[in-house]
Structures are given as C-alpha cells and as structure tokens.
Amino acid sequence: MTHDAELAKGGGLLANKLLWLVVGAAVFALVGFVLPTPQGVVDVVEKYGFAKKMMEWGVAHSPIEAAHKTMIVLGIIPMAVIFFATEAIPIGLTGILMPTLAYFLHLLPKKMIGKTFAGDAPMFLLGVLAMGVVVVEVGFHKRLASWLLGWTKGFYVPIFVLCISMAVVGSFISAHAMCAFMTPVMMAVYYGAVTANSSPGQVRHDPDLAKFLLFSLCFALNVGGVGSPAAGGRNVIMMGFWSDYKVPMDFFTWMKYGMPIVPILGIVVAVYMILVFGRKVKTRDLTPGLAAIKEETRAMGKMAYPELVTCAMLLLILGLWIFGGEELGLGGPSLLALAIPVVFRITDWRKILNGISWDAWFMYCGALTLGALLKETGAALWLAKASLGILNEIDMGQGLGLWIGLSTLSGIITNFMSDAGTTALLGPIVIPMGIMTDVPGEPWAVGLAVAFATSFAHVLIVGTPNNAIVYGLGTYPDTGERAIHPMDFVKYGFVLFILSLVVVWLVGFMGVFKLVGFPEGILDTARQAMQSIR
C-alpha cells in the first residue's frame, strides 16, 4: 500500500486539502487583518525597540503600523502550522509561501528575507540531504546497519539499543549528522525485514514498521540534546547568558544535570514507540532483516573505492563540524557532500540532484523565514511575555512552578523557531526572572529548564532539522515514496512532547536538581551582577 493510498483510506477531514486551505487562509486573514491590534502588542513593539528598528528599515512608518505588521506575523503562524501539518498545498510550496508573504507584505527588508534561504542553516540541510543520497548510492548504509545493529535480534532489543544509544550519542556529536547517517540505515533494516516476510518476487510493505523505525531514530536523537553543551548551540548560548551574570557553568557541570536524564528519555522514547506501533506493525521480527543486511555486507566484501571515499568524506565533514568552530559553521563543511562524490567519481551529479528532497529543503528554509519574522517583529517576544503573565496569574512564578511553566513555553516555541533562536529569545527574559525569585540555585535552574525543553521539537516537521531529514530521506527503497507524512509528527510527536517534559520535571527538576544541588552563592553573585547591569 502506498503512503498516499494509506492517507486517502483513513484521512477523513485531514484528506480534504481544499478545506484546510480555506481554513488556513481564513485564520490568517482574521488575525492579520480583521482583529484589532491588542494594546499589549503595541506596547511590546514600541518599548523594546521593534518599532524603531522597523521604521529604520522602512517596513513601517509608525509604531501603530509596526504593531500591525506584528499582527500579520501572528496570523501567519497558525496558517503555516495548518499547511505544514495537512499539506493543504505541497509542503515545499508552504515553505516558499513564507518569504513570499514577507516580500509582498513588506514585513522584513528584502536582503534579510533572502538570507533566510541562503544562510548557514539552509546550506547545512542541503549538504546533509546530499550526504544521505550518496550513502545509499554506494551502499554504505548497509555496512553501517551491520556494524551498529547487526548483533541485535528480535523486535524489542534493536529498538531499545537504537533509542538509548542514539540519545546518548546525540548528546555529544551532531544529532543532525547522525540522523543523516542513520535514516538510510533504518530504511535498510525495514526493507530487509519486510522482504524476508514477503513472497518471492513481491514485497509486501508494512508502513507502520517504517514509521516505527524512523520516528524511534528521530525522537531519540532529539531528546539527546539535554545531555551536554556539545549537543547544540542553544546550550552554549545559555551558558553565555550565565557568564554575563558572573555565574558561568563548565561542560562537565552541565553533564551532571543533563546526562542522567538522557538514557531515561531514550527508554521513554522506545517504550512509547512500542506502545503506539506495537499492535499495528505486521512484521514483528527484525532479525531476518538484520541478518539479510549482514549477508549483503559479507557479499560486498572489503570496502571498495566508493565506500572508502564516502567513509572518508563523512569523517572529514564530521571533523570539520566538531573542530571547525564558528569560522566554518555547519553549512560550509556540509556542502562537501555535493562536491566530493562528483570530483572523486563515486556517483553522478544528476543522481545527487534527483535524490535530494527539495520539498524538505524548501520547507525548512520557509521555517527559517518564519523564525526570523517571529524574532524581528517582536511577535515571539509578545507571545513569551503573554505566557509569562499567565504563569504569574496562576501562581507559577517561582521555583518548581516557574521551571515547569518556562520549560513548557520553551518547548512550544521551539516547534516554531530554531532551538538556538528560542534560547536566545527567552534567555534574557527568564534569567532576571529567576534571580528576582530569590530561589537558591537561580539562575542556573531556570536556564536549564528553558534549554532542556528546546530538545523536544517533536510536534511539527519544521521544529528541527532532524524532523526534516527523516522526512526527506525516509523513502521506500523500491518505490522512492516517502514513509512519513507531515501530520504524523503531530499525531505521534505531541504525546511524546508531553512525556519528555514530564520526565524532565520529575527526574530533572525534582530529582537531579535536588541530588546534585547548586553551588552556594550563585544567586547572590548573579543578583549583584544584575544590579550592576541595571
């Protein structure tokens, strides 16, 4: 059964694309052009300099007009979510819609809009998608599958090994890179398993098994971001904010608070995936698939020239990511995946171009534009301050209540913006909040609460590059059709998003924070620094 046929069979309202196209457009028009601009939006835009900045850019001529532009951005958000989740229009076209609206509604300067499609992040994803194509083209993914999972057997053991190991590995090296390496591996395991359970000459697909493997990989890598500062820029950004208040945290101290949570999160991902898909999956034994891949790997013999070049390319790119620093970024090294295979003649240029999921790339670039709109117009700040006001009203303004509230807010925002962008937005707001509560352990506790939750972008396909990568590279080997639909992230990711937060609340805030404790005096030091800053 093809994925489109599966969707049409059980889609119901979700399959009515015209309906969701009208609903999304209507919500956008209502919020952006019909509803009056709340005074709170005007205050935020004027008080925090967004109006002045927009007037200097020439996109607004008064604070009122700047606030109206902010309302238009607030209208784009629900429309984008509806379109991304339901594919009311092709997902890549939804991505293109973001800069198109920004251009024609004059929401940002033209040069800034263009940069969202041509910066480091778009180049990174383009290179990663090309990397996945090359790995499959030369067959290196089968050797990776044999190395990593070939020793496991059955149905449950491979999943637990996968989820725990990927969560831990994702704490130290680029989760996006591992996602690019491992997505073809998961599809190789899938294809080997279903082929072994099919009649000769005919492959009987099991779409739920494909989703089961891909989401287990993706979500496990997502949650690994809690473990160490090496997991992503958002953790380093938060550490920079602490340094500004004279209470710096080192690498291994972060690990004391974050790493104990990681394997537990990995186990939760495995258990949740088994509970969700256990009864749906028809192929209940992965052993034949793993054995078939091991046999194919033996038949391949020693690594041939194409595989050696591919392996060297992967190691080179990974090394440049780790040691290249800010000078190289992630995008520059990633683009080597487009050049090296062609220069060293291990695959054809046109095969790489045809294999890249341009839908996923345009979708992710559009999400970057949306993130820039949220940040630069003050829409994200207004949403954050409105949410914080609600926390104070319901008596969650300090200690555990504040950590729970802010981690929830951070997790929600990170499904719309990059994790680094979310941390950069909330950090300057929440750290002074934590200091003013006079709770021992601040501002480390409130900062960790925000940073931890930015790893839980499970709900929307645009939430993290990991989601875009499994969507783009997760295709059936024989048909090339995608195994995942964008709505699947909402369907399977939302509950896991809640579970991930609950684990952090119970294990992290109520367990690790108490057992590890916080250094004496950091609250007083941070309070003095805040007074001097003021």
C-alpha positions, 0 to 999 in steps of 0.5 A: 500500500502506498503512503498516499493510498494509506492517507486517502483510506483513513484521512477523513477531514485531514484528506480534504486539502481544499478545506484546510486551505480555506481554513488556513487562509481564513485564520490568517486573514482574521488575525492579520487583518480583521482583529484589532491590534491588542494594546499589549502588542503595541506596547511590546513593539514600541518599548523594546525597540521593534518599532524603531528598528522597523521604521529604520528599515522602512517596513513601517512608518509608525509604531501603530503600523509596526504593531500591525505588521506584528499582527500579520506575523501572528496570523501567519503562524497558525496558517503555516502550522495548518499547511505544514501539518495537512499539506493543504498545498505541497509542503515545499510550496508552504515553505516558499509561501513564507518569504513570499508573504514577507516580500509582498507584505513588506514585513522584513527588508528584502536582503534579510528575507533572502538570507533566510534561504541562503544562510548557514542553516539552509546550506547545512540541510542541503549538504546533509540531504546530499550526504544521505543520497550518496550513502545509499548510492554506494551502499554504505548504509548497509555496512553501517546497519551491520556494524551498529545493529547487526548483533541485535535480534528480535523486535524489542532489543534493536529498538531499545539499543537504537533509542538509548544509544542514539540519545546518548550519542546525540548528546555529544556529536551532531544529532543532525549528522547522525540522523543523516547517517542513520535514516538510510540505515533504518530504511535498510533494516525495514526493507530487509525485514519486510522482504524476508516476510514477503513472497518471492518476487513481491514485497509486501510493505508494512508502513507502520514498521517504517514509521516505527523505525524512523520516528524511534531514530528521530525522537531519540536523537532529539531528546539527546540534546539535554545531555551536554553543551556539545549537543547544540548551540542553544546550550552554549548560548545559555551558558553565555547568558550565565557568564554575563551574570558572573555565574558561568557553568563548565561542560562537565557541570552541565553533564551532571544535570543533563546526562542522567536524564538522557538514557531515561528519555531514550527508554521513554522514547522506545517504550512509547514507540512500542506502545503506539506501533506495537499492535499495528506493525505486521512484521514483528521480527527484525532479525531476518532483516538484520541478518539479510543486511549482514549477508549483503555486507559479507557479499560486498566484501572489503570496502571498495573505492566508493565506500572508502571515499564516502567513509572518508568524506563523512569523517572529514565533514564530521571533523570539520563540524566538531573542530571547525568552530564558528569560522566554518559553521555547519553549512560550509563543511556540509556542502562537501557532500555535493562536491566530493562524490562528483570530483572523486567519481563515486556517483553522478551529479544528476543522481545527487540532484534527483535524490535530494528532497527539495520539498524538505529543503524548501520547507525548512528554509520557509521555517527559517523565514518564519523564525526570523519574522517571529524574532524581528517583529517582536511577535515571539517576544509578545507571545513569551511575555503573554505566557509569562503573565499567565504563569504569574496569574496562576501562581507559577512564578517561582521555583518548581512552578516557574521551571515547569511553566518556562520549560513548557513555553520553551518547548512550544516555541521551539516547534516554531523557531530554531532551538538556538533562536528560542534560547536566545529569545527567552534567555534574557527574559527568564534569567532576571526572572529567576534571580528576582525569585530569590530561589537558591540555585537561580539562575542556573535552574531556570536556564536549564529548564528553558534549554532542556525543553528546546530538545523536544521539537517533536510536534511539527516537521519544521521544529528541527532539522532532524524532523526534516531529514527523516522526512526527506530521506525516509523513502521506500527503497523500491518505490522512492515514496516517502514513509512519513507524512507531515501530520504524523509528527503531530499525531505521534510527536505531541504525546511524546512532547508531553512525556519528555517534559514530564520526565524532565520535571520529575527526574530533572527538576525534582530529582537531579536538581535536588541530588546534585544541588547548586553551588552556594552563592550563585544567586547572590553573585548573579543578583549583584551582577544584575544590579550592576547591569541595571 
